[in-house]
Amino acid sequence: MRSTRQSSNLLRLVAFFFLLSGQTSAAAAAGVADKLDKGQNLTDGQTLVSSGGGSYTLGFFSPGKSTKRYLGIWFTVSGDTVYWVANRDRPLDGKSGVLLLNDDGSQLVLLDGGSRRTVWSASFLAASAAVVQLLDSGNLVVRNGSGGDAYLWQSFDQPSDTLLPGMKMGKSLWSGQEWFITAWRSADDPSPGDYRRTLATDGLPELVLWRGGGGGGGGATKVYRTGPWNGRFFNGVPEASNYSDKFPLQVTSSAREVTYGYGSVATAGAAPLTRVVVNYTGVVERLVWDASSRAWQRFFQGPRDPCDSYARCGPFGLCDADAAATSFCGCVDGFTAASPSAWALRNTSGGCRRGVALDCAAGGGGSRTTDKFKVVRGVKLPDTRNASVDMGATAAECERRCLGNCSCVAYAAADINGGGCVIWTDDIVDVRYVDRGQDLYLRLAKSEFDNPSMGVASVNLATIKSITENFSENCLIGEGGFSTVYKGVQSDGRMVAVKRLKQSALTNKGKKDFAREVAVMAGLHHGSLLRLLAYCNEGNERILVYAYMKNKSLDNHIFGPLPRRANLHWRRRLDIIQAIAKGVAYLHEGPDGSVIHRDLKLSNILLDDELKPKIADFGTAKLFVADQSGQTLVVSQGYASPEYALRDEMTLKCDVYSFGVVLLETLSGVRNGSMQTLLPQAWRLWEQGNLMDLLDPAMARPAPDDAELLYDLERCIHIGLLCIQDMADDRPTMSEIVAMLTSRTSQMEQPKRPTLDSRAAMRPLRQSDVQGSTTTDLT
């Protein structure tokens, strides 16, 4: 039965990639020419079609509503998608264009056939047997027909607004030649527009979008940058690693050149058609052709959100896209707004100023300073344009050099594995939180470290009472065994969720450790974690302030009425599962070491305005754990692993088990509950090869011809079964789960039959069984 199911999965996957990359054109099959020899010409109405797959076509076209004529290359399957234009600045007025090689084979010339005026030309070394050819990479080349693969000229060296696989951006350090892409002026005008994308070669390589001024000079303005290359992806675009198996990134930094490019990997049949384009509105997109829908699917766009706007928060500012729209910007620790009045008007470009001067001068030299470093976790590193880079230095050497330089304000590792050294001696700008971001070591005066909860605001009890109307019932959102949650409205109208921890539920150790645990929570930054905005630790009160999530918790949708369930369509549910996995993996393997969530469940996963998940309560569960185990159950019934339910053993693999239940509940629409009825059902359907019968019956079944979705759903359920294995050692780690969810080619073990013996119903009730769970689902 398993072999039949696996064969079915494989066929679906093959079918999906065949559809994705089904590009062979009728023109190619008919043998349309891909070459132009000396003595031949190409006139308006004629085309060259690339050999092999016939994916690309060279010819004359008129863009949009324009009647002007241009020579360009487009995707054969998408005739209006032109990626290269020869005569961008000099259009033809009519259909009189002629493309030819000149007599001595030293120029490729575009003529206006009526006036014999040269509209565009490319010069190269003369070759008696020169030939023009459109390759199936999309590259138009001139080569010497007598042999050899060397090109006399190629269109890939003169890109327009698009980067294809095999092209490059950057700079030759020998010749000074630069490769970049420039947007069209409008949909009807392919002449160079206002936006240009380049590879910055000062400091660490990073991609930069400019507006005006010629891309980096003459008054150009930086609009957006990707963050520096960290050895695997550009630091500010971690999502690129999700599709790096399909489109591997390539950055070359040598004495000869500093360049960036990417490939396209054939999984089944031809490699998928893809392009990176900077459009005339100033947005960079990665698009992939989907043959089944005959449309381009967007894999990425940048800028993505307000925090991608270059230097939005000014020097020493820190942008958080997960914060409320009125407060994206804050200051890094040890700094405050340079102009509070400007910040009050939401003009944050002036940035932040240091609170306490550094000690460098007082010590008579950097080597005797008392300054220390505060780690800013999970960020896109600052602009490295004026930073110094040493790829051979170690982390210890980097710290020592920074302390020894009175001008040094911060340092960081140059690559994701911790190697190399970047030192900033000027203001740091354009820092934001990102998933899988790097650590930035910020230099501060020793006295700045006296606040144990540095990194999140401390608010007084009077302020909390003010925004909740003195904990009025009118502001009450909900109540559970461990906390009461209120909606608070700040003076600027921004809503927050105020969680008031119950004194009766807090242990003595929890009360003592509150500030330290808050500091740990404040240091965790990931797009899938609910951000802690502030806390109150006054008298006997222990209060946490979070962003308010009007869409409430995931269980309100998964187990809610049909309209709410339908809002989470299958692809969205898969995206939610993947995002949750990444968030838990960050907790387990993040910069602060292993953090066990302890109570992962649907009601502790909130949904933001875009229905993206935010994991809540990842730091508070420890505050309710008694000094002696066995007195307070933290993990909710239905989510507890065997080793915890029976022996009170709490490990990272307990979270993995809970995640497996969350995954299966999200796809099935069925609560597992104390009797654990969902898990036996999932296993039976696995054995029968009928996994699609597990899907939420309130939702429409995926279309039979949607091979990609069917494959992803079955693979996801398979992963869920691996997570709920009886033995902790048989369960994958969260990083392995993320790899399986984000790559269809990663290998997966076969799950073992679980015991599924309704363990939770067999033991005596504990405190939280009676009191209920925490109420972050109401925030």
N, C-alpha and C positions, 0 to 999 in steps of 0.2 A: 504493500500500500504506500509506504514512504517513497519507494523508487518511482511509482506512478506520479505521486504528488510533486516530487523533485523534477521529473521530466516535464510536467505541466508548467512548473515555475520557469524552467529554463526556456521552454518554447515561448512563453509570454515575454520574457526578457529579450530574447532574440528578436521577436516580432516588434517590440518597442523600439529597439535600436535600429531595426531595419526601417521602420517608419520615420524615425528621427533623422536618419541619414539617407533616405531614399531620394537620390539627387540625379540619377542618370536621365539625361534629357533626350527627347526624340531627335533633336538636332544632332547630338553627338552620335546617336545610333545611325543617323542617315549619312554620316561621314562628312559633315561640314568642315571646311578648312580651318586649321588653327595656325597657319603660317602665311607670311607674306614675303616673297622673295624680291630681290632687285628686279626692276622692270614691271612689277605688279603694283597695283594700288587698290585701296579700299575706299569706295565712295559711299555717300549717304544712302542708306537702304541695304547695304551689305554688312556682313558681320564676320568676325572670327569667333569660333567656339573652341574652348580649351579641349585638348585631347584627353583621353581617359574617361573621366566621368562626365565631361561636358558641363561642369558646374558653373563656368563663367563665360560671359559673352562680351566682346568688344564691338562697339558700333557707335552710331550717332543717336542723340536723344535730345528731347526738350523737357526740362524739369517742370513739374507742376503745371501752372497755367501759362508759363512762358512759351513764346514762339521761337526764342533763340535756340541755336543748335550747338551742341557740344559733343566732343569725342570722349567717350567714357567706357568704363568696364562695370558690368552689373552681374548680379547673381541670376543665372539662367532661370531658376525656379521663381524668382521674384524680380520681375523686370524693372520695377520702379525703385529697386534698391541699388543705387549706383554708388560704388565705393572708391572709384578713382576717376578723376577728370583731368584731361590734358590741358585744355584751353580755358581754365577757370576764369581768367581775367579778360579773355578776348573771344567772346562768343561769335558765332557765325550768324548772319542775318537770314540766310536761307539754306536750302539743302544742296549747297555747292561744295561741301567739304570733301577733301581728298587726302588720304594718308598714304605716304610712300617713302621709300628709301631713296636718297639722292644717288647720283651716278657713281661716285667713288666709294659709296658705302660708309660715309662718315657722319651722316645725319639722318634722323628720322624726322620727317617734316609733315606738318598738317597745313595744307594750302586751302585758300578760298579759290575754288576752281574757276570762278568767274573773273576775278581780278588778278589771279596768280599771286596774291599777297600771302606771305608766310604768317600764319596765325599762331603757330606753336612749333617748336623744334627741340630736339635733343641731340647733342653732339657727342662723338666718341671717336676712338681711334679707327681710322679707315680700315675696312676689311673687304677684300674683293668678293668674298662669298657671304657677305652679311645677309642674315635672314631675321625677320621679326616673327616671334612665336608667343602665343598666349598659353602659358603652362597651366596645368590643372591645380596648381597652388593659387591661381589668380594673378600670378606675376607676369606682366608683359615684358619680354626680354628681347634684346638684340644680341645675337651670338654669331660667331664666325661659322658658317655652315660647313667648313672643312673639318670640323671636329672639335672636341673639348667641351667641357662644361662651363668654362669661364664666360661671363656675360660682359659684353661691351657696354651695355646700358640695361637698367631694369627699372620698372615703375615702382618697385618696392623701395627704391632709394628716394622717391619723390611722392610720398603718400599725400592723400587729400585729407579727408575727415575720418578715415577708417583705418584700423589696424587689423590685419588678417593674421592667421597663424603663419609663422615664418618671416613676418616683417619684424622690424625692430625700431625702437625709439631710443634716443640717447645721443652720444657724441663720440666721434673719433678723436682720440688724443693726439694722433699723428697729423691728420690733415685739418682738423678743426671742423669737419663736416658734422652737421647736426641732423637728426631725424625726429620729426614731430608731426602731429596731426592738427589740422586747423578746420574749424567748423565752417559750414556754408554760411553765407550771409542771410539767407532765408530759404524756405522750401522751394522757391522758384528761382533762386540765384545761387549757383555753386561757387561764386567768387569768395575769396577768404573773408570770413566773418570776424566777429568780435572775440571769439574764444579759441584758445590754443592749448593743447596738452603737450607737455614736455616731460622728459626725465631729468630731474635736477641731479647734477653731478658734483655739486659742492656738498661736503659732508657725506652722509650716507645716501645712496640712490633712493629717490622717491619720485612718484608721479605727481605732477603739479598741473592744475588747471588755471590758466591766466585769462584775464579779460583786458583787451586793448593793448596797445604799446608794443606788439611784436614778441610777446612771450618771454618776459623776464628782463626786458630792458625798455628804455624809452617811455617810461611811465606806465608800464603794465602793472596790473593789480592782481595779486594772488587771490583766487576765489576758493580753491579747495586743494588739499593735498592728501595723499593716501597714507601718510606716515612712512617712515623709512623701511627699507627692505631688511628683514630680520633673518634671512637665510632660508625661509620657507614661504613667506608671503609678506606683503606690505603691512606693516604693523597696525595700521588703522583700518584694514580691510580683512579681518580674520575669516569672513565668510568665503573668501577665495579658496581657502583650504578645503571647503566642502566639495568643490568641483575640480580640484587640482588633478584628480585621476583622469578626468576627461580633457582638461585644458591646462597642462602643466606650465607653470610660470618659469621663465628663464631670465636670470639677471647675470650679466657678465661684467666684472670689474677687473680690468687688467691694465697693463702699461699701454696697451694699444687702444682700448675703447671701454666706455661704460655704457652698456645698453640693456634694454629690457625687451622681451618678446614672450610669446607663448606658443604652445603647440595645440594640436587637436588629435586625440587618440581614437583610433578605430576600435570599437568594442565588438561590433557585429556588422560586417559589410564595410561601407565607406565611413570615414570619420565624419562626424556631424559638422554641418556648415555653421560657422560662428563668426562674429565680428565684434570689435569694440569701436564705438563711434562717439565722437563728441558732436552733439547737435547744436543747432543755431540758438537754442534757448539756454545753453550753458550747462547741459546735463550730459555726463558720460554714461554710456550704457554698454553692458555686455549682453548680446542677443544671440540666441540659438534658433535655427530653423527647425520647426516641427512640421514634418511633411503631412501628418495626419490632419492637422487643422489648417495647413497651408498658411502659417503665420509665424512671425518671429516671437519667441518667448523670451522675456527679460529675466536674466540670471542675476543682474546687479545693476544698480544705478547710483551715481554719486554726483553731487552731494545727496545724502540720504535724508538728512534731518538738519535742524538748525545748528547743531553742534559741529556739523561738517563745514559750516561757513568759516573761512579762515580767520583766525585770531578773534573770534566772536567775543571772547571774554577778556581780551587784552593780555598784557604781560602778567605772568603769574596767576592768571585766571584758569579755572577748571570747569569744563562744560559737562553737564550730565543730561543726556537726552531723555532719561527716564524720570527726571524731575518734572514738576508742573510747568506749563508753558511760560508762566510768569517768572520762573526762577531757574532757567537752564544754567545760568552762570553762578559760580561761587569762586572763592579764592582758595588756593592751596594752603595747607596748614602753615600758621605763622604769618599769614598775610591778611590784610583787610582791604576793603574797597578804597582805591585811591581817591575817589570822589563819591562819597555816600549820596550826595544830592543827585549826581548823574545816574548812579545805580538805581536810585528810587524812581527815576524816570525811565528805567530800563535801557539806559545808555551805558553799556558795560565795556566799551572799547578801550577806555582808559586803564582798565585792569586794576591791579592790586599793588599795595605797598607793604614792605616788610614791617612787622611789628616791633621786633627787637634787633638791634644792629648785631652783626656778626662779631666774633671775638678775635678775628685774625690779627688786626693791628695791635690789639692790647697784648698779645702774646709775643710781640716782637718778631713775628714771622709765622707762616702757616703751620710749620712743624710743631708749634707749641700751642696751637689754638685749642680751646675747649668746645668748639662747635661740634655738633653731632649731625647725623643724617636721619631724616624721617622718610620712610618708604611710602611713596604714593603708588598704590597697587592698581594694576589692570588698566593702564592708560595707553593712548596713542602718544608716543614720545614727541617732545617738542620739535619744532623746526630745527633741523641740523645745519642750516645754511651757513651759520657762523660758528658752528661747534668744531672742536678738534676730535679727530677719530684716529684710533690706533687699534687695528684689528689683532695685533699680537699681544696686547696687554691682558692681564688677568683681572678679575674683580677686585682682588686685594690691592693690586697695583693702581687700579683706577681710583679707588677710594683714597689711597695714599697721595696720589697726584692731586686730587681735588682739594684735600685738606692742606696740601703744601702750596696751593696757589690761592692767594687772597682774592682773586677775581672769580674763582670758581663758585657757581651757585648751585650746580646739580651735576650728577653723572648717571650713566646707565650702561648696561651691557649692550654691545653692538648687535648681537644676534640672540635669537630666541633660546639658545642653549647656554647662555651665560658668558660667552666668550667676547673678546674685544672690549673696547672702552670708548665711550662718547662723553666728552666734557663740555659743559656750557659755561661760558664766562660772561654772558650777556643775558638780558631778559629772556626767560623761556616763554614761548607763545604757542598757541594752538594745541593745547593739551585737552584731551577729553577722555572719558571712560569708554572703553570698548571691550567686547568679549575677548577673552584670551589676550588681553593687553599685557604690556611689559611693565616692569617695576622701574620707577624713577626715584632716584635717591636725592632728596632735596636737603640742601644745607641750611641748618637753622642754629640759632644760639641755644646754648645748653638750657637756659631758663625756660625755653618754649616746651620742654619735655616734662614740666611739672604737672600738666593736666593729663590724668590717666585716660581720659576719654577723648583725646585729641582726634579730630577727624569728623566729628559730628557735633552739632550744636547742643549745648545744655540750656534748657529753658526753665524758668522758675514756675512754681506751682500757681502763682497768681495769673500768669499768662495762660496756662492750661485751663484754669477755671474760667477765664474770660472767654476763650474761644469755644468752650463747651457749655456756656451758660451755667457755670458751677455744677457741671456733671448733671445737667437737667435731663429728665426723662424724654423731653422733646428732641434731645440730641442723641438719645440712646439708639444704637444700631443693633446690638445683640449682646448676649451674655452666655458664658459657658463656665466650665468648672474652674478655669484658671484665670480668667480675665473678663473684664467688661469693656466693650468697645463703643466709643462715642464718635460722632461726626463733629469735627471742629471747623469753624469758618474764621480764617485769619483776616486781619484788617484790610488786606488787599483783595479779599474775596476768594482767595484760594482755599479749597477744601482739603482737609487732612483727616486721617483716621487716628484717633487717640486711644491707645490700648492701655487700660489701667489694670495692672496685675493685682490679683487678689492677695491680700496679706495672709489669709488662711491657707492659701495654696503654696506660697513661697516657703522654701526651706530656709533655715538660718544661714546655711552656706550660700543659698541663692541670693539672699539679701546682701551678704558680704561681697559676693562676686559680681554684683550687678554692674558696677562701673567697668570692671575688667571685661565682662562679657559684651557690654555695649561697645567697648573699644574694638573687640574682635569683629563684631557685626559691622561696625563702621568701616573696617578695613577690607570688607568683602564687596567687590564691585563686579557685577556680571549682568548682562542684559536680561537674564532669566531670574534674577533675584530681586525681591521687593526691597527697595532702598529704604534704610532707616534715615529719617530726616532730622530727628532730634530726640532728646530724652529728658526726663526729670527724675532726679534722685534727691528729693527734699523730704526730710523727716522720715516718716514711714512709707512715703509714696514711692512707687517704682512705676514709671510711665514711659511708654514708647510712642513716638509719633511717626506715622508713615504717610506716604502719598495715598490719597483716597482713590479707590478703584470702583467706579460706579457700576461696572459690569459684574462686580462681586466675584464669587468663586467658581471654579470649573464645575463643581458638582451641581450648581444651580442651572447649568446648561446641559450637562450630560444626562442628569436625572430629571430635568425640568420638563415643562410642556413642549409639545411638538415644535412650535415656532422657534423656541429657544434652542432646541436640539438641532433643528434644520440649519440654524445659523452657523453651526460648526460642521460644515461639509467634510467629506472624507479627507481631502487634501489638507484642509485646515487642521483637522484632528491629528494627522500625521506630523504636520509642522509643529503643533503644540507638544506632541510627545517628544520630538527631536529636541525642541528648545528646553523642555524639562530635563531631559537627559544631560544636556550640556551644562545646565545650571547645577545639577547634583554632582556631575563630574568635577566641576570647578570647586565645589565645596570639599570634595574628597581629595583633590590633588592640586588645589590652588596654592597661592603664595604663602598663606598662613598655616600650611600643613593640613592635616586631615581634620575636617569638620564633619561630624555625623549629624544629619538632620534630626533623626530620632522619631519624627512624626510626619513622614511624607504621606499625604493623602490628597484626594481631590479638593476637599474643603480648605486645604492649606495652599492651594494654588489659585491665585487671583488672575483675572483677565483685565488687561488695560483697554484703552479706548479702541485699539486696533485688534483686540482679542488675542493679544500675545500674552503668554503665561508669565507670571511673576511668583516665584516660590516664596512663601512667607514662613515665619516661625522657625527659620533655620538656626537661630541662635538662642532662642528663649527656652527650649525644652529642658536644657540642663539646669535651669533655675528651679525646676520643680522636682528634680531627682533627689530623693532622700540620701542622707549620708550612708545609711545602711540599705542595700538593695532589697527589693522585694516588697517595699511598702507603697510605692507609687508607680503605677503603670503609665508610661508616657506614650508608647505606640498604640494607636487606636485599633480596636478589634477589626479583623478582616485584613489588616495590613501588617500584622506582626509575624516575623519570621519564626520558624520552629525553634531555633536556638534561644530566641528572646522569650517567646511564649512559654517555653518549658523550663529554661534554665537562667533567664535574665541575662544572657550574654549579649552585649551590645557591641557590634562591629560595623565597619563600612558595608559589609555584605547584608546587614539588616536593611539598610537603605535600598540596596539593590532589590531585595525581595519586595519591599513596599513599592518601589518603582514598577516592578512587574505587575503588581495588582493595579496600580494607577493606569498603566498601559492597557491592560485588558478591560478595565472598566470604561476607559475612554472610547475604545472601539466597540464595545458591546452594548453600552448604555445600561448595564446591569450592575447593581451594587454587590460586592462580594459579601459583606456583612459578617456577623459573628459565626454563622454556620458555614461560611466559605463555599457556597454553592457554585459560584462562578468558575472557580479553578477546576473542579472535576469536569464541568461541562466543556471548558476549553480543551482539556486533555482528551476527552472522548472524541471531540470533533477533529482533533489532530490525528488520532489513531485512525479515524474513519476517512481522513483526507477531505473533510468538508469544512474547512476553516471559514469559508465565507458565510456559513450558517451562524457563526458567532457574532457577526456584525449587527449593530443596532437595528432592530426590526422597524423602528420608527423612521429610519432613513431609507431612501431609495437605494437599491443595490447598484454598485458600479456597473457601467455598461460592459457587456461581454468583450467588446473590441478595445476596451481601454486597458491594454496589456500592461502599461506602466503602473497604473493605479492598482490593479489586481495583484501584480507581483509585489508592490510595496506593502500592501495590506497583509498579504500572507507572510511576507518576511518579517513584518512588525510583530505579528502574533507569535511567530516562531521565537523571536527575541524575548517576548513576554514570558513564554514557557521556560526559556533558559533562566530567566530571572527568579522564578519561583521554585527552583530546585530545592529539595529537602536539605541537602548538604551545602553549607556555605561555600566550600571549595569548588563545587560544581557550577556555581553562579559566575558569570563574567564580572569583570570590574566595570565601573561606569565609563571609563575611557574606552574600553573594548565595546561597550554598548553603543557609544557615540560613533565609533568607527563602523560598526555594523549598520547603524541607522543612516549614515551619510554616504556609504559606498555600497553599491549593489554587487560589487565584485568581491567584497571581503568574505572570508570563509566563516561558517557557523557550525558549531557542534550540534549533534542530535540531542534533544532533551531526554532525560531519564524520567521514567514514570514517577511522579511525586506520590507521597503517601496520602495527602489530602484527607486527614482524619478529623476535621473539625476541631483542631486542637484548642482553639480559643474557648469553645463551649465546654471543655472538659475541666478547666481549672476554676477555682473560686473567683468571684468578682473582686476587682480591686477598686481603689479610690476613683480613678477616672472613668471606670465603667459606669459608675453611678452619677458622677458629676458631669460627664460629657467632656468633649474635647475643647481645645482652645478655639476662639471664635474669630480667627483671622479671615474666615470665609465671609465675614460680614463687613470687612473693611473695603 
